[in-house]
Amino acid sequence: MRSTEANDAERAAPRGVGRRDFLKWAAAAGVTGAFAGAGVLSALGYVKGPSEPTPAWETEPGVVDYDLVPAGELGGTTPNKLRVA
């Protein structure tokens, strides 16, 4: 009878944090802290986008008005030819 009481007491005792759990939570906290830090730096203006002026043909970031693009400005030997392989 005594051995079952001892086993029950060991199972009911609070267990400390294991190495694997500690590393898992520390990694999660590090990733969260990095994203939060980047967000704070961006909001404060320390991290900025490119300082180059946008071209005249780019109406919004990633949106191009191809009527305003000068011929040959997009680069390549034949910029206005589409090759599909």
Residue pairs with C-beta under 8 A, 6 or more apart in sequence:
38 47
41 47
54 61
56 68
57 64
57 65
57 66
57 68
57 69
57 73
58 64
58 65
59 65
71 79
71 80
72 79
73 79
